[in-house]
Amino acid sequence: MSKVTVYSTSWCGFCHQLKSWLSQQNVEYEEIDVEQNQKAGREVVEATKQMGVPVTKIDDTYIVGFDRPKLEEALKSAKLIK
């Protein structure tokens, strides 16, 4: 089973939009607040070479921002949506 992780903050509007969209797609995800978990935040910055949220990790693929076309493609590849 593919795993989806959303790295976000409590104040990020795009983070809220992304999580709402994932819920509408019936995609289960783990949420990590990078303000509360700074180690995870550093790991995401190291992996993506960018500072910013949201970041969605689908299996081993990172998608920075709420990039719906890239998210749909990655979720389809992971067989999480049709």
Phi and psi restraints in degrees (range 20) as a CNS / XPLOR table:
assign (resid 1 and name C) (resid 2 and name N)
       (resid 2 and name CA) (resid 2 and name C) 1.0 -72.1 20.0 2
assign (resid 2 and name N) (resid 2 and name CA)
       (resid 2 and name C) (resid 3 and name N) 1.0 150.3 20.0 2
assign (resid 2 and name C) (resid 3 and name N)
       (resid 3 and name CA) (resid 3 and name C) 1.0 -116.2 20.0 2
assign (resid 3 and name N) (resid 3 and name CA)
       (resid 3 and name C) (resid 4 and name N) 1.0 135.4 20.0 2
assign (resid 3 and name C) (resid 4 and name N)
       (resid 4 and name CA) (resid 4 and name C) 1.0 -118.1 20.0 2
assign (resid 4 and name N) (resid 4 and name CA)
       (resid 4 and name C) (resid 5 and name N) 1.0 128.7 20.0 2
assign (resid 4 and name C) (resid 5 and name N)
       (resid 5 and name CA) (resid 5 and name C) 1.0 -125.8 20.0 2
assign (resid 5 and name N) (resid 5 and name CA)
       (resid 5 and name C) (resid 6 and name N) 1.0 132.4 20.0 2
assign (resid 5 and name C) (resid 6 and name N)
       (resid 6 and name CA) (resid 6 and name C) 1.0 -111.6 20.0 2
assign (resid 6 and name N) (resid 6 and name CA)
       (resid 6 and name C) (resid 7 and name N) 1.0 120.9 20.0 2
assign (resid 6 and name C) (resid 7 and name N)
       (resid 7 and name CA) (resid 7 and name C) 1.0 -96.8 20.0 2
assign (resid 7 and name N) (resid 7 and name CA)
       (resid 7 and name C) (resid 8 and name N) 1.0 122.9 20.0 2
assign (resid 7 and name C) (resid 8 and name N)
       (resid 8 and name CA) (resid 8 and name C) 1.0 -149.2 20.0 2
assign (resid 8 and name N) (resid 8 and name CA)
       (resid 8 and name C) (resid 9 and name N) 1.0 -177.4 20.0 2
assign (resid 8 and name C) (resid 9 and name N)
       (resid 9 and name CA) (resid 9 and name C) 1.0 -131.5 20.0 2
assign (resid 9 and name N) (resid 9 and name CA)
       (resid 9 and name C) (resid 10 and name N) 1.0 164.5 20.0 2
assign (resid 9 and name C) (resid 10 and name N)
       (resid 10 and name CA) (resid 10 and name C) 1.0 -71.0 20.0 2
assign (resid 10 and name N) (resid 10 and name CA)
       (resid 10 and name C) (resid 11 and name N) 1.0 -26.8 20.0 2
assign (resid 10 and name C) (resid 11 and name N)
       (resid 11 and name CA) (resid 11 and name C) 1.0 -96.7 20.0 2
assign (resid 11 and name N) (resid 11 and name CA)
       (resid 11 and name C) (resid 12 and name N) 1.0 -2.9 20.0 2
assign (resid 11 and name C) (resid 12 and name N)
       (resid 12 and name CA) (resid 12 and name C) 1.0 -82.6 20.0 2
assign (resid 12 and name N) (resid 12 and name CA)
       (resid 12 and name C) (resid 13 and name N) 1.0 115.2 20.0 2
assign (resid 12 and name C) (resid 13 and name N)
       (resid 13 and name CA) (resid 13 and name C) 1.0 -63.3 20.0 2
assign (resid 13 and name N) (resid 13 and name CA)
       (resid 13 and name C) (resid 14 and name N) 1.0 -42.0 20.0 2
assign (resid 13 and name C) (resid 14 and name N)
       (resid 14 and name CA) (resid 14 and name C) 1.0 -65.6 20.0 2
assign (resid 14 and name N) (resid 14 and name CA)
       (resid 14 and name C) (resid 15 and name N) 1.0 -31.4 20.0 2
assign (resid 14 and name C) (resid 15 and name N)
       (resid 15 and name CA) (resid 15 and name C) 1.0 -63.0 20.0 2
assign (resid 15 and name N) (resid 15 and name CA)
       (resid 15 and name C) (resid 16 and name N) 1.0 -45.1 20.0 2
assign (resid 15 and name C) (resid 16 and name N)
       (resid 16 and name CA) (resid 16 and name C) 1.0 -63.8 20.0 2
assign (resid 16 and name N) (resid 16 and name CA)
       (resid 16 and name C) (resid 17 and name N) 1.0 -40.6 20.0 2
assign (resid 16 and name C) (resid 17 and name N)
       (resid 17 and name CA) (resid 17 and name C) 1.0 -63.4 20.0 2
assign (resid 17 and name N) (resid 17 and name CA)
       (resid 17 and name C) (resid 18 and name N) 1.0 -44.1 20.0 2
assign (resid 17 and name C) (resid 18 and name N)
       (resid 18 and name CA) (resid 18 and name C) 1.0 -61.2 20.0 2
assign (resid 18 and name N) (resid 18 and name CA)
       (resid 18 and name C) (resid 19 and name N) 1.0 -47.7 20.0 2
assign (resid 18 and name C) (resid 19 and name N)
       (resid 19 and name CA) (resid 19 and name C) 1.0 -64.3 20.0 2
assign (resid 19 and name N) (resid 19 and name CA)
       (resid 19 and name C) (resid 20 and name N) 1.0 -38.5 20.0 2
assign (resid 19 and name C) (resid 20 and name N)
       (resid 20 and name CA) (resid 20 and name C) 1.0 -63.9 20.0 2
assign (resid 20 and name N) (resid 20 and name CA)
       (resid 20 and name C) (resid 21 and name N) 1.0 -43.9 20.0 2
assign (resid 20 and name C) (resid 21 and name N)
       (resid 21 and name CA) (resid 21 and name C) 1.0 -62.9 20.0 2
assign (resid 21 and name N) (resid 21 and name CA)
       (resid 21 and name C) (resid 22 and name N) 1.0 -45.1 20.0 2
assign (resid 21 and name C) (resid 22 and name N)
       (resid 22 and name CA) (resid 22 and name C) 1.0 -60.3 20.0 2
assign (resid 22 and name N) (resid 22 and name CA)
       (resid 22 and name C) (resid 23 and name N) 1.0 -41.4 20.0 2
assign (resid 22 and name C) (resid 23 and name N)
       (resid 23 and name CA) (resid 23 and name C) 1.0 -63.1 20.0 2
assign (resid 23 and name N) (resid 23 and name CA)
       (resid 23 and name C) (resid 24 and name N) 1.0 -40.3 20.0 2
assign (resid 23 and name C) (resid 24 and name N)
       (resid 24 and name CA) (resid 24 and name C) 1.0 -63.6 20.0 2
assign (resid 24 and name N) (resid 24 and name CA)
       (resid 24 and name C) (resid 25 and name N) 1.0 -29.9 20.0 2
assign (resid 24 and name C) (resid 25 and name N)
       (resid 25 and name CA) (resid 25 and name C) 1.0 -84.6 20.0 2
assign (resid 25 and name N) (resid 25 and name CA)
       (resid 25 and name C) (resid 26 and name N) 1.0 1.0 20.0 2
assign (resid 25 and name C) (resid 26 and name N)
       (resid 26 and name CA) (resid 26 and name C) 1.0 59.7 20.0 2
assign (resid 26 and name N) (resid 26 and name CA)
       (resid 26 and name C) (resid 27 and name N) 1.0 38.0 20.0 2
assign (resid 26 and name C) (resid 27 and name N)
       (resid 27 and name CA) (resid 27 and name C) 1.0 -100.4 20.0 2
assign (resid 27 and name N) (resid 27 and name CA)
       (resid 27 and name C) (resid 28 and name N) 1.0 121.0 20.0 2
assign (resid 27 and name C) (resid 28 and name N)
       (resid 28 and name CA) (resid 28 and name C) 1.0 -79.4 20.0 2
assign (resid 28 and name N) (resid 28 and name CA)
       (resid 28 and name C) (resid 29 and name N) 1.0 142.4 20.0 2
assign (resid 28 and name C) (resid 29 and name N)
       (resid 29 and name CA) (resid 29 and name C) 1.0 -148.4 20.0 2
assign (resid 29 and name N) (resid 29 and name CA)
       (resid 29 and name C) (resid 30 and name N) 1.0 157.2 20.0 2
assign (resid 29 and name C) (resid 30 and name N)
       (resid 30 and name CA) (resid 30 and name C) 1.0 -99.5 20.0 2
assign (resid 30 and name N) (resid 30 and name CA)
       (resid 30 and name C) (resid 31 and name N) 1.0 135.4 20.0 2
assign (resid 30 and name C) (resid 31 and name N)
       (resid 31 and name CA) (resid 31 and name C) 1.0 -106.6 20.0 2
assign (resid 31 and name N) (resid 31 and name CA)
       (resid 31 and name C) (resid 32 and name N) 1.0 132.5 20.0 2
assign (resid 31 and name C) (resid 32 and name N)
       (resid 32 and name CA) (resid 32 and name C) 1.0 -123.5 20.0 2
assign (resid 32 and name N) (resid 32 and name CA)
       (resid 32 and name C) (resid 33 and name N) 1.0 118.6 20.0 2
assign (resid 32 and name C) (resid 33 and name N)
       (resid 33 and name CA) (resid 33 and name C) 1.0 -83.4 20.0 2
assign (resid 33 and name N) (resid 33 and name CA)
       (resid 33 and name C) (resid 34 and name N) 1.0 112.3 20.0 2
assign (resid 33 and name C) (resid 34 and name N)
       (resid 34 and name CA) (resid 34 and name C) 1.0 -72.8 20.0 2
assign (resid 34 and name N) (resid 34 and name CA)
       (resid 34 and name C) (resid 35 and name N) 1.0 -12.7 20.0 2
assign (resid 34 and name C) (resid 35 and name N)
       (resid 35 and name CA) (resid 35 and name C) 1.0 -76.0 20.0 2
assign (resid 35 and name N) (resid 35 and name CA)
       (resid 35 and name C) (resid 36 and name N) 1.0 -35.4 20.0 2
assign (resid 35 and name C) (resid 36 and name N)
       (resid 36 and name CA) (resid 36 and name C) 1.0 -83.4 20.0 2
assign (resid 36 and name N) (resid 36 and name CA)
       (resid 36 and name C) (resid 37 and name N) 1.0 -33.1 20.0 2
assign (resid 36 and name C) (resid 37 and name N)
       (resid 37 and name CA) (resid 37 and name C) 1.0 -117.2 20.0 2
assign (resid 37 and name N) (resid 37 and name CA)
       (resid 37 and name C) (resid 38 and name N) 1.0 82.8 20.0 2
assign (resid 37 and name C) (resid 38 and name N)
       (resid 38 and name CA) (resid 38 and name C) 1.0 -68.0 20.0 2
assign (resid 38 and name N) (resid 38 and name CA)
       (resid 38 and name C) (resid 39 and name N) 1.0 -28.4 20.0 2
assign (resid 38 and name C) (resid 39 and name N)
       (resid 39 and name CA) (resid 39 and name C) 1.0 -62.4 20.0 2
assign (resid 39 and name N) (resid 39 and name CA)
       (resid 39 and name C) (resid 40 and name N) 1.0 -45.4 20.0 2
assign (resid 39 and name C) (resid 40 and name N)
       (resid 40 and name CA) (resid 40 and name C) 1.0 -63.0 20.0 2
assign (resid 40 and name N) (resid 40 and name CA)
       (resid 40 and name C) (resid 41 and name N) 1.0 -38.8 20.0 2
assign (resid 40 and name C) (resid 41 and name N)
       (resid 41 and name CA) (resid 41 and name C) 1.0 -60.5 20.0 2
assign (resid 41 and name N) (resid 41 and name CA)
       (resid 41 and name C) (resid 42 and name N) 1.0 -43.7 20.0 2
assign (resid 41 and name C) (resid 42 and name N)
       (resid 42 and name CA) (resid 42 and name C) 1.0 -64.4 20.0 2
assign (resid 42 and name N) (resid 42 and name CA)
       (resid 42 and name C) (resid 43 and name N) 1.0 -38.7 20.0 2
assign (resid 42 and name C) (resid 43 and name N)
       (resid 43 and name CA) (resid 43 and name C) 1.0 -63.3 20.0 2
assign (resid 43 and name N) (resid 43 and name CA)
       (resid 43 and name C) (resid 44 and name N) 1.0 -39.7 20.0 2
assign (resid 43 and name C) (resid 44 and name N)
       (resid 44 and name CA) (resid 44 and name C) 1.0 -67.8 20.0 2
assign (resid 44 and name N) (resid 44 and name CA)
       (resid 44 and name C) (resid 45 and name N) 1.0 -42.7 20.0 2
assign (resid 44 and name C) (resid 45 and name N)
       (resid 45 and name CA) (resid 45 and name C) 1.0 -61.7 20.0 2
assign (resid 45 and name N) (resid 45 and name CA)
       (resid 45 and name C) (resid 46 and name N) 1.0 -41.9 20.0 2
assign (resid 45 and name C) (resid 46 and name N)
       (resid 46 and name CA) (resid 46 and name C) 1.0 -63.8 20.0 2
assign (resid 46 and name N) (resid 46 and name CA)
       (resid 46 and name C) (resid 47 and name N) 1.0 -40.8 20.0 2
assign (resid 46 and name C) (resid 47 and name N)
       (resid 47 and name CA) (resid 47 and name C) 1.0 -72.4 20.0 2
assign (resid 47 and name N) (resid 47 and name CA)
       (resid 47 and name C) (resid 48 and name N) 1.0 -36.9 20.0 2
assign (resid 47 and name C) (resid 48 and name N)
       (resid 48 and name CA) (resid 48 and name C) 1.0 -100.9 20.0 2
assign (resid 48 and name N) (resid 48 and name CA)
       (resid 48 and name C) (resid 49 and name N) 1.0 -16.5 20.0 2
assign (resid 48 and name C) (resid 49 and name N)
       (resid 49 and name CA) (resid 49 and name C) 1.0 63.4 20.0 2
assign (resid 49 and name N) (resid 49 and name CA)
       (resid 49 and name C) (resid 50 and name N) 1.0 23.1 20.0 2
assign (resid 49 and name C) (resid 50 and name N)
       (resid 50 and name CA) (resid 50 and name C) 1.0 -138.0 20.0 2
assign (resid 50 and name N) (resid 50 and name CA)
       (resid 50 and name C) (resid 51 and name N) 1.0 148.6 20.0 2
assign (resid 50 and name C) (resid 51 and name N)
       (resid 51 and name CA) (resid 51 and name C) 1.0 -108.0 20.0 2
assign (resid 51 and name N) (resid 51 and name CA)
       (resid 51 and name C) (resid 52 and name N) 1.0 123.0 20.0 2
assign (resid 51 and name C) (resid 52 and name N)
       (resid 52 and name CA) (resid 52 and name C) 1.0 160.4 20.0 2
assign (resid 52 and name N) (resid 52 and name CA)
       (resid 52 and name C) (resid 53 and name N) 1.0 156.7 20.0 2
assign (resid 52 and name C) (resid 53 and name N)
       (resid 53 and name CA) (resid 53 and name C) 1.0 -132.1 20.0 2
assign (resid 53 and name N) (resid 53 and name CA)
       (resid 53 and name C) (resid 54 and name N) 1.0 156.5 20.0 2
assign (resid 53 and name C) (resid 54 and name N)
       (resid 54 and name CA) (resid 54 and name C) 1.0 -80.7 20.0 2
assign (resid 54 and name N) (resid 54 and name CA)
       (resid 54 and name C) (resid 55 and name N) 1.0 158.2 20.0 2
assign (resid 54 and name C) (resid 55 and name N)
       (resid 55 and name CA) (resid 55 and name C) 1.0 -127.1 20.0 2
assign (resid 55 and name N) (resid 55 and name CA)
       (resid 55 and name C) (resid 56 and name N) 1.0 129.3 20.0 2
assign (resid 55 and name C) (resid 56 and name N)
       (resid 56 and name CA) (resid 56 and name C) 1.0 -111.0 20.0 2
assign (resid 56 and name N) (resid 56 and name CA)
       (resid 56 and name C) (resid 57 and name N) 1.0 129.9 20.0 2
assign (resid 56 and name C) (resid 57 and name N)
       (resid 57 and name CA) (resid 57 and name C) 1.0 -110.8 20.0 2
assign (resid 57 and name N) (resid 57 and name CA)
       (resid 57 and name C) (resid 58 and name N) 1.0 119.3 20.0 2
assign (resid 57 and name C) (resid 58 and name N)
       (resid 58 and name CA) (resid 58 and name C) 1.0 -115.7 20.0 2
assign (resid 58 and name N) (resid 58 and name CA)
       (resid 58 and name C) (resid 59 and name N) 1.0 108.6 20.0 2
assign (resid 58 and name C) (resid 59 and name N)
       (resid 59 and name CA) (resid 59 and name C) 1.0 56.9 20.0 2
assign (resid 59 and name N) (resid 59 and name CA)
       (resid 59 and name C) (resid 60 and name N) 1.0 -111.3 20.0 2
assign (resid 59 and name C) (resid 60 and name N)
       (resid 60 and name CA) (resid 60 and name C) 1.0 -108.7 20.0 2
assign (resid 60 and name N) (resid 60 and name CA)
       (resid 60 and name C) (resid 61 and name N) 1.0 10.7 20.0 2
assign (resid 60 and name C) (resid 61 and name N)
       (resid 61 and name CA) (resid 61 and name C) 1.0 -101.8 20.0 2
assign (resid 61 and name N) (resid 61 and name CA)
       (resid 61 and name C) (resid 62 and name N) 1.0 128.6 20.0 2
assign (resid 61 and name C) (resid 62 and name N)
       (resid 62 and name CA) (resid 62 and name C) 1.0 -102.7 20.0 2
assign (resid 62 and name N) (resid 62 and name CA)
       (resid 62 and name C) (resid 63 and name N) 1.0 135.2 20.0 2
assign (resid 62 and name C) (resid 63 and name N)
       (resid 63 and name CA) (resid 63 and name C) 1.0 -124.5 20.0 2
assign (resid 63 and name N) (resid 63 and name CA)
       (resid 63 and name C) (resid 64 and name N) 1.0 119.0 20.0 2
assign (resid 63 and name C) (resid 64 and name N)
       (resid 64 and name CA) (resid 64 and name C) 1.0 -90.8 20.0 2
assign (resid 64 and name N) (resid 64 and name CA)
       (resid 64 and name C) (resid 65 and name N) 1.0 131.6 20.0 2
assign (resid 64 and name C) (resid 65 and name N)
       (resid 65 and name CA) (resid 65 and name C) 1.0 84.8 20.0 2
assign (resid 65 and name N) (resid 65 and name CA)
       (resid 65 and name C) (resid 66 and name N) 1.0 178.0 20.0 2
assign (resid 65 and name C) (resid 66 and name N)
       (resid 66 and name CA) (resid 66 and name C) 1.0 -95.3 20.0 2
assign (resid 66 and name N) (resid 66 and name CA)
       (resid 66 and name C) (resid 67 and name N) 1.0 74.5 20.0 2
assign (resid 66 and name C) (resid 67 and name N)
       (resid 67 and name CA) (resid 67 and name C) 1.0 -96.9 20.0 2
assign (resid 67 and name N) (resid 67 and name CA)
       (resid 67 and name C) (resid 68 and name N) 1.0 88.1 20.0 2
assign (resid 67 and name C) (resid 68 and name N)
       (resid 68 and name CA) (resid 68 and name C) 1.0 -55.9 20.0 2
assign (resid 68 and name N) (resid 68 and name CA)
       (resid 68 and name C) (resid 69 and name N) 1.0 -45.6 20.0 2
assign (resid 68 and name C) (resid 69 and name N)
       (resid 69 and name CA) (resid 69 and name C) 1.0 -59.9 20.0 2
assign (resid 69 and name N) (resid 69 and name CA)
       (resid 69 and name C) (resid 70 and name N) 1.0 -43.1 20.0 2
assign (resid 69 and name C) (resid 70 and name N)
       (resid 70 and name CA) (resid 70 and name C) 1.0 -67.0 20.0 2
assign (resid 70 and name N) (resid 70 and name CA)
       (resid 70 and name C) (resid 71 and name N) 1.0 -39.1 20.0 2
assign (resid 70 and name C) (resid 71 and name N)
       (resid 71 and name CA) (resid 71 and name C) 1.0 -63.8 20.0 2
assign (resid 71 and name N) (resid 71 and name CA)
       (resid 71 and name C) (resid 72 and name N) 1.0 -45.5 20.0 2
assign (resid 71 and name C) (resid 72 and name N)
       (resid 72 and name CA) (resid 72 and name C) 1.0 -60.8 20.0 2
assign (resid 72 and name N) (resid 72 and name CA)
       (resid 72 and name C) (resid 73 and name N) 1.0 -43.6 20.0 2
assign (resid 72 and name C) (resid 73 and name N)
       (resid 73 and name CA) (resid 73 and name C) 1.0 -61.8 20.0 2
assign (resid 73 and name N) (resid 73 and name CA)
       (resid 73 and name C) (resid 74 and name N) 1.0 -46.0 20.0 2
assign (resid 73 and name C) (resid 74 and name N)
       (resid 74 and name CA) (resid 74 and name C) 1.0 -67.9 20.0 2
assign (resid 74 and name N) (resid 74 and name CA)
       (resid 74 and name C) (resid 75 and name N) 1.0 -38.8 20.0 2
assign (resid 74 and name C) (resid 75 and name N)
       (resid 75 and name CA) (resid 75 and name C) 1.0 -68.4 20.0 2
assign (resid 75 and name N) (resid 75 and name CA)
       (resid 75 and name C) (resid 76 and name N) 1.0 -36.4 20.0 2
assign (resid 75 and name C) (resid 76 and name N)
       (resid 76 and name CA) (resid 76 and name C) 1.0 -66.8 20.0 2
assign (resid 76 and name N) (resid 76 and name CA)
       (resid 76 and name C) (resid 77 and name N) 1.0 -43.2 20.0 2
assign (resid 76 and name C) (resid 77 and name N)
       (resid 77 and name CA) (resid 77 and name C) 1.0 -60.5 20.0 2
assign (resid 77 and name N) (resid 77 and name CA)
       (resid 77 and name C) (resid 78 and name N) 1.0 -34.8 20.0 2
assign (resid 77 and name C) (resid 78 and name N)
       (resid 78 and name CA) (resid 78 and name C) 1.0 -84.6 20.0 2
assign (resid 78 and name N) (resid 78 and name CA)
       (resid 78 and name C) (resid 79 and name N) 1.0 1.1 20.0 2
assign (resid 78 and name C) (resid 79 and name N)
       (resid 79 and name CA) (resid 79 and name C) 1.0 60.5 20.0 2
assign (resid 79 and name N) (resid 79 and name CA)
       (resid 79 and name C) (resid 80 and name N) 1.0 36.5 20.0 2
assign (resid 79 and name C) (resid 80 and name N)
       (resid 80 and name CA) (resid 80 and name C) 1.0 -98.4 20.0 2
assign (resid 80 and name N) (resid 80 and name CA)
       (resid 80 and name C) (resid 81 and name N) 1.0 -20.5 20.0 2
assign (resid 80 and name C) (resid 81 and name N)
       (resid 81 and name CA) (resid 81 and name C) 1.0 -139.5 20.0 2
assign (resid 81 and name N) (resid 81 and name CA)
       (resid 81 and name C) (resid 82 and name N) 1.0 165.2 20.0 2
